[in-house]
Amino acid sequence: MVSRRTEGRDLPAATVAFCRDVVAGRTPGPLPDSAVQRAQLLVVLEVHRLLGLWHTLARSGGGAGSSPLDDPGEATASSADRPEVDSVTPRITLQALRGSLTLEAADRASETLRGAGFDVVVFKGAGLIRSGVYPDCRARAMGDADLLMRGGDPAEAVAALEQAGFTPWVPWEPGRDAWLPACALADARAPAELEVTIDLHWRIPYGSFRSGEGERDQSALWEDADLAAGQLSPEVHALLLAEHFVRHLRVVPHLMGIADLVRLLPAVRDPVRLRALAQRRGSLRMLRGVLSFVEHEIGVPLDPVLVEVIGVPRQARMSRSVGLRLEDLLASGGQRLQGRVRGLVGQFSLQWSVPDMMRELVRVAFPSSAWLAGRAGSGSRGAIHDRLGYWRDLLSWAAGRSGSPLSPNQEFEGPTGRH
């Protein structure tokens, strides 16, 4: 029996190459001959949420190296691989069902918010499917649907969604929007066996560890957005995908986000604007590292103009020097990384200069009393108690013993994820 974790750093080179092709959108060659390696490979794909993408490529692709997502057709997997393709079809069908319900929930939530006077766009997985970057929910797995809103009080938006049949994971308390950027809500209309969630954002501070006071202006995210279609501009969306990938490196490797970025990059028509946006959000160094990873580690050629304007390193040393090695990311899948301090060091190296890193550490370690009171909510027992409790939670998180004290849904977070 093969574990659903991919622990250790001994994945066969063929497995790494196979996954690289899936992330890059190239139809991989046949599965390994060894039954054990075939099973291990399918587990790696599943824990990284790439199984549906491989399944789509295997069923619709031509020869190795092609990119068939734009023209899905009948099954073309080799006869040797057909048993594995057929064996995972029920799981992919369930993924598609849950994804379809999530898209429906996102559409209903968006209509509710627009009816209440808010602007709203859908991004990441749901947005990429709705914009046609992926053909359907079989190819792109979704844990939730991410919505970004503006135009009013987040508390009013949450109240409107509650009226429409959505239930916040954590009951709303006054001041919650001052220290958090988002609120997760479950769709009460979904079947009990299928958890369907939307994640409502009023800020997207992916470039920082702590949300709240002192954040950069978020208005740039709305530039050139298609409000009628509920879509961000490709440049904004691409930067958010890169920021989200780096943000999660200290927790889990989000390789699905790299697959997203690979497929969205051809739609980026204004590299100058992308660079300006990255500078405005303090993410230019990070963007260079992620694009270097895409080009040199995943093997996806980038537009030369994009490379020149963004300043993507000509060699792979930038991304690999801070731990962006595909084999390592694949091997650590399926588990929450407990070596969180080590993960932070790598993330800091990719994202910030030393002075920027020190400023961010101070910002995280010493938030204002008002921020701490908002975090504590009705459980606040005074400024000193709130601060000491926050520091205790920070140390517990660093040791891998609890969820992040900065998490929007910290009440549900443990060392291995949601309770």
C-alpha positions in Angstrom: 0.0 0.0 0.0 1.3 3.5 -0.9 1.0 6.2 1.6 -1.0 9.4 0.6 2.0 11.4 1.9 5.1 11.9 -0.2 7.5 12.1 2.7 11.3 12.0 2.1 13.4 13.2 -0.7 13.8 10.0 -2.7 11.3 10.4 -5.5 12.5 8.8 -8.7 13.7 11.2 -11.3 11.1 9.9 -13.7 8.3 10.9 -11.2 9.7 14.4 -10.9 10.0 14.7 -14.7 6.4 13.4 -15.1 5.0 15.9 -12.7 7.1 18.7 -14.3 5.3 18.0 -17.6 1.9 18.0 -15.9 2.5 21.4 -14.2 3.9 22.8 -17.5 0.8 21.6 -19.5 2.8 19.2 -21.6 1.2 15.8 -22.1 3.5 13.4 -20.1 4.9 10.2 -21.5 3.6 6.8 -20.3 3.4 6.0 -16.6 6.4 4.1 -15.2 6.5 0.3 -15.8 6.8 -0.5 -12.1 3.5 -1.0 -10.4 4.9 0.5 -7.2 6.2 3.6 -9.0 3.0 4.0 -10.9 1.0 4.0 -7.6 3.5 6.4 -6.0 3.2 8.8 -8.9 -0.5 8.9 -8.7 -0.3 9.6 -5.0 2.1 12.5 -5.7 -0.3 13.9 -8.2 -3.2 13.6 -5.9 -1.7 15.2 -2.8 -0.6 18.2 -5.0 -4.1 18.4 -6.5 -2.7 17.7 -10.0 -4.5 14.4 -10.5 -7.4 15.9 -12.4 -5.0 17.9 -14.6 -3.1 14.8 -15.5 -6.3 12.9 -16.1 -7.4 15.7 -18.5 -4.1 15.7 -20.3 -4.0 11.9 -20.5 -7.6 11.7 -21.9 -7.3 14.5 -24.4 -3.6 14.8 -25.3 -1.6 13.9 -28.3 2.1 13.1 -28.0 4.4 14.0 -25.2 5.3 17.6 -25.2 2.0 18.8 -26.6 -0.5 21.1 -24.7 -4.0 19.8 -25.3 -6.0 21.7 -22.7 -7.5 24.0 -25.4 -9.0 21.1 -27.3 -10.2 18.3 -25.0 -11.4 15.3 -26.9 -11.9 11.6 -26.5 -9.6 9.4 -24.5 -6.2 9.0 -26.1 -4.2 7.5 -23.2 -2.0 4.6 -24.1 -3.5 1.2 -23.6 -0.9 0.5 -20.9 -2.0 3.5 -18.9 -5.8 3.0 -19.5 -6.3 1.0 -16.2 -4.9 3.9 -14.1 -6.8 6.5 -16.0 -10.0 4.6 -15.5 -9.3 3.8 -11.9 -9.1 7.5 -10.9 -12.1 8.6 -13.0 -14.5 8.3 -10.1 -12.3 10.6 -8.0 -12.1 13.1 -10.8 -15.8 12.9 -11.3 -16.3 13.7 -7.6 -13.8 16.6 -7.9 -15.8 17.9 -10.9 -19.1 17.7 -8.9 -17.6 19.6 -5.9 -16.0 22.1 -8.2 -19.3 22.7 -10.1 -21.1 23.3 -6.8 -18.4 25.6 -5.7 -18.6 27.6 -9.0 -22.4 27.8 -8.5 -21.9 29.1 -4.9 -19.4 31.7 -6.2 -21.9 32.9 -8.8 -24.7 33.1 -6.3 -22.5 34.9 -3.8 -21.3 37.3 -6.5 -24.9 38.1 -7.5 -25.8 38.7 -3.9 -23.0 41.1 -3.3 -23.6 43.0 -6.5 -27.3 43.3 -5.5 -26.1 44.8 -2.2 -24.1 47.4 -4.0 -20.6 45.8 -3.9 -18.1 45.3 -6.7 -16.9 41.7 -6.8 -14.5 39.6 -8.8 -13.6 35.9 -8.6 -9.9 34.9 -8.7 -7.6 31.9 -8.5 -9.2 28.6 -9.3 -12.8 29.7 -9.8 -11.8 32.8 -11.7 -9.4 30.8 -14.0 -12.2 28.3 -14.9 -14.7 31.1 -15.5 -12.3 32.9 -17.7 -11.5 29.8 -19.8 -7.9 29.3 -18.7 -9.0 25.7 -17.7 -11.7 23.9 -19.6 -13.6 22.7 -16.5 -13.5 21.5 -12.9 -12.1 18.2 -13.9 -8.8 19.8 -14.9 -8.6 22.3 -12.0 -9.3 21.1 -8.4 -10.8 23.7 -6.1 -10.9 23.7 -2.3 -13.0 26.9 -2.3 -13.9 29.9 -4.4 -12.0 33.2 -3.8 -14.0 36.4 -4.1 -12.6 40.0 -3.8 -15.0 42.7 -2.9 -15.0 46.5 -2.5 -17.5 49.3 -2.0 -18.7 48.9 1.5 -18.3 47.5 5.0 -17.2 43.8 5.0 -19.6 43.2 7.9 -22.5 44.2 5.6 -21.2 41.9 2.9 -21.1 39.0 5.3 -24.6 39.8 6.5 -25.9 39.8 2.9 -24.3 36.4 2.3 -25.7 35.0 5.4 -29.2 36.0 4.2 -28.4 34.2 0.9 -27.6 30.9 2.7 -23.9 31.1 3.6 -22.6 30.5 7.1 -19.3 32.0 8.3 -16.8 29.4 9.6 -16.3 31.8 12.5 -19.1 34.1 13.8 -18.6 37.7 12.8 -17.5 40.1 15.5 -17.1 43.8 15.2 -13.5 44.8 14.4 -12.8 41.4 12.6 -12.2 43.2 9.3 -9.5 45.5 10.9 -7.1 42.6 11.6 -8.2 40.0 9.0 -8.3 40.3 5.2 -10.9 37.6 4.5 -13.8 35.5 5.8 -14.6 31.9 4.9 -18.3 30.9 4.5 -19.8 27.5 3.9 -22.7 27.1 1.5 -25.6 25.7 3.5 -27.3 24.7 0.3 -24.6 22.2 -0.6 -25.1 18.5 0.1 -24.0 17.6 3.6 -21.4 15.2 2.3 -19.7 17.9 0.2 -18.3 20.9 1.9 -18.6 23.9 -0.4 -16.8 27.1 0.7 -16.3 30.6 -0.5 -13.5 32.8 0.8 -14.5 36.5 0.8 -11.6 38.9 0.6 -11.7 42.7 1.2 -7.9 42.9 1.1 -5.2 40.6 -0.4 -2.0 41.2 1.6 -0.2 38.2 0.1 3.0 40.1 0.2 2.9 40.5 4.0 2.5 38.1 6.9 0.1 40.3 8.9 -3.0 42.0 7.7 -4.3 45.2 9.2 -3.0 48.7 9.7 -0.1 49.9 7.6 -1.0 47.8 4.5 -0.3 49.1 1.0 -3.1 50.6 -1.0 -5.3 47.8 -2.5 -6.8 49.9 -5.3 -4.2 48.7 -7.9 -5.9 45.3 -7.8 -9.0 46.7 -9.4 -7.2 48.5 -12.4 -8.6 47.2 -15.7 -10.8 44.7 -13.9 -13.8 43.5 -16.0 -16.5 44.1 -13.4 -19.3 42.8 -15.7 -17.5 39.5 -16.0 -16.2 39.5 -12.5 -12.6 39.1 -13.6 -9.3 40.7 -12.6 -6.9 41.9 -15.3 -4.4 39.1 -16.3 -1.5 41.2 -15.0 -3.1 41.5 -11.5 -4.2 37.9 -11.5 -0.7 36.7 -12.5 1.0 38.6 -9.7 -1.5 37.4 -7.1 -0.9 33.8 -8.2 2.9 34.3 -7.7 2.4 36.0 -4.4 0.0 33.2 -3.1 2.5 30.5 -4.1 5.3 32.1 -2.2 3.1 32.9 0.8 2.3 29.2 1.2 5.8 27.9 0.9 6.2 27.9 4.7 3.1 25.7 5.1 2.5 23.5 2.0 3.9 23.7 -1.6 1.1 25.0 -3.8 2.2 23.6 -7.1 -1.3 24.0 -8.5 -0.6 27.7 -8.3 2.4 27.3 -10.6 0.3 25.4 -13.1 -2.2 28.3 -12.9 0.5 30.8 -13.5 1.9 28.9 -16.5 -1.5 28.9 -18.1 -2.3 32.5 -17.4 1.0 34.1 -18.5 0.2 34.0 -22.2 -2.7 36.4 -21.4 -0.3 39.0 -19.8 0.0 41.7 -22.5 1.6 44.5 -20.5 4.8 43.5 -18.7 5.5 47.1 -17.8 2.3 47.3 -15.9 3.0 44.0 -14.2 6.3 45.3 -13.1 4.8 48.6 -11.8 2.2 46.6 -9.9 4.8 44.3 -8.4 6.8 47.3 -7.3 3.8 49.0 -5.8 3.0 45.8 -3.8 6.6 45.2 -2.8 6.6 41.9 -4.7 9.1 42.5 -7.6 11.9 40.4 -6.1 9.5 37.6 -5.3 8.0 37.8 -8.9 11.4 37.4 -10.4 12.1 34.3 -8.3 8.8 32.7 -9.2 9.2 33.4 -12.9 12.8 32.0 -12.8 11.3 28.9 -11.2 8.7 28.6 -14.0 11.3 29.0 -16.8 14.3 27.1 -15.4 12.8 24.5 -13.1 9.5 23.8 -14.8 10.9 24.3 -18.3 8.4 26.8 -19.6 9.9 29.3 -22.0 8.9 32.9 -21.1 8.2 35.8 -23.4 11.6 37.5 -23.9 10.0 40.9 -23.4 8.5 39.8 -20.1 11.9 38.5 -19.0 13.6 41.7 -19.9 11.0 44.0 -18.3 10.6 42.1 -15.1 14.3 41.3 -14.8 14.0 37.6 -14.5 17.4 36.0 -13.8 19.0 34.3 -16.8 20.0 31.3 -14.7 18.2 29.1 -12.2 20.4 30.0 -9.3 18.0 32.5 -7.8 15.1 30.2 -7.3 17.1 27.0 -6.4 19.3 28.9 -3.9 16.2 29.5 -1.7 14.8 26.0 -2.0 12.6 26.2 -5.1 13.6 22.8 -6.3 10.7 20.8 -7.8 11.9 17.5 -6.4 11.9 19.0 -2.9 8.5 20.6 -3.2 7.0 17.4 -4.6 8.5 15.3 -1.8 7.1 17.6 0.9 3.5 17.4 -0.4 0.7 16.0 1.6 1.9 17.3 4.9 2.1 20.5 6.7 5.7 21.5 7.1 6.7 21.4 10.7 10.1 23.0 10.1 8.4 26.3 9.8 11.4 28.5 10.8 13.4 26.9 8.0 10.5 27.6 5.6 10.4 31.2 6.7 14.1 31.7 6.0 13.6 30.4 2.5 10.6 32.6 2.0 12.3 35.7 3.3 15.2 35.1 1.0 12.9 34.9 -2.0 10.7 37.8 -1.0 12.7 40.4 0.8 16.0 42.1 1.3 17.5 41.9 4.8 16.2 45.4 5.8 12.7 44.5 4.5 12.8 41.2 6.3 13.6 42.9 9.6 10.8 45.4 9.1 8.3 42.7 8.5 9.5 40.7 11.5 9.0 43.7 13.7 5.6 44.4 12.2 4.5 40.8 13.0 6.0 40.7 16.5 4.8 44.1 17.7 1.3 44.8 16.4 -0.8 47.7 17.9 -3.0 47.1 20.9 -6.0 47.9 18.7 -5.0 45.2 16.3 -4.6 42.7 19.2 -8.0 43.6 20.6 -9.6 43.0 17.3 -7.9 39.7 17.1 -9.1 38.7 20.6 -12.6 39.9 19.9 -15.1 39.2 22.7 -12.3 37.1 24.4 -10.1 40.1 25.0 -8.9 40.3 28.6 -6.9 43.5 28.3 -3.9 44.8 26.3 -1.2 42.9 28.2 -3.0 39.6 28.2 -3.8 39.9 24.5 -0.1 40.6 23.7 1.3 37.8 25.8 -1.3 35.4 24.3 -0.3 36.5 20.8 3.4 35.9 21.5 2.6 32.5 22.9 0.7 31.6 19.8 3.5 32.8 17.6 6.0 30.6 19.4 3.7 27.7 19.3 3.2 28.1 15.5 7.0 28.4 14.9 7.4 25.1 16.8 4.8 23.5 14.6 2.4 22.9 17.4 -0.5 25.1 16.4 -2.0 27.0 13.5 -1.0 30.5 12.5 -2.1 33.3 14.9 -2.4 35.4 11.8 -4.8 33.0 10.1 -8.4 34.1 9.1 -9.6 30.7 10.4 -7.2 30.1 13.2 -9.9 28.4 15.3 -9.8 25.5 12.9 -6.1 25.3 12.4 -3.8 22.7 13.9 -0.4 21.4 13.0 -1.9 19.2 10.3 -4.5 21.6 9.0 -8.1 22.2 9.7 -9.6 20.2 12.6 
